[in-house]
Amino acid sequence: MTGLRALEAVLRTGSLSAAARELCVTPAAISHRLRDLEARCGAPLVYRSGNRFVPTETGRAITAALGDAFQRIRMADELLHDGRSTEFRITASYSFAVLWLMPRIPTFEKMFPDTDLVINPTHDPLNHGPSDVTIVHAAHKPKGTGWRLLFDDRCAAIARPEHPFFATETGNMQDVLDSRLLHIAHQRGRDWGEYSWRDWAAQLGLSWSDAKKKGPSVSAEHLAAEMLPKSDLFALISVVNASDLLASNRLRLVKGSEAATGCSYWIGSRYDSGPFAGRAKRFIKLMIDSLKV
């Protein structure tokens, strides 16, 4: 049973380290469990493809037979915990959590006075661990039921209000590309929200040259938002994520620079029914209504 649990965690998360964190053991322990299971089975169960572990044919057959057994066990265990806890756990894509969600926590707390909100920002919300509500930034709706669209993401060229560009703003987006650029690259690809200056230039029909476009890089939008007020850089940031900074004039958007990234933010709950489903549904509705304002 321990080996099967390790196998399920590795294939679901894609890595030994992520499975180890979830099961509170070391990656070496996970590796030993897999080897023991393969020795008992007499055949390989997983192999590495790129940077993820995927199942062999035998591994797929075993996980198909397991179905969602371990997920149901986890949910039952979490319900036991929830029965004595007032925590309401929200896991969200990193920059959305930091830039948009965190400033609104006092408002949410007033709506849920008997609940202790716990916010978990992460680059990988789907594999972070159990949460009451999960918010994902992705090109496609996540697998499973119960996901609702929060908003379709749009990025824009953003800089500090005092940036020299705004003193002689011409509306020419090529002038932005000819300025110093801050790049945001979290190494998870376009399907998980990465949107580059090259993508933006192609979408707006602008000229792009890798040889010319040098500049610093950060791994998340909220880090870019921290850097921009202290430099003459431009960054591509989600208009929703930057909305508070734009409204307070701490950052400024270049008119005409907005572009759809092809990704959206999705929100979902692990509860389809039961005593905790109502609270999750109320929170999700509050989130959606807040984004309409």
Secondary structure, DSSP 4 states (H G I P E B T S, - for coil): -HHHHHHHHHHHHSSHHHHHHHHTS-HHHHHHHHHHHHHHHTS--EEEETTEEEE-HHHHHHHHHHTTHHHHHHHHHHHHHHTT--EEEEEEEHHIIIIIIGGGHHHHHHHSTT-EEEEEEES-GGGS---SEEEEEESSPPSSS--EEEEEEEEEEEE-TT-GGGGG--S-HHHHHTS-EEEE--SS-GGGT---HHHHHHHHT----TTT----EESSHHHHHHHGGGSS-EEEEETTTTHHHHHTTSSEEPTT--EEEEEEEEEEES-SSSTTHHHHHHHHHHHHHHHH-
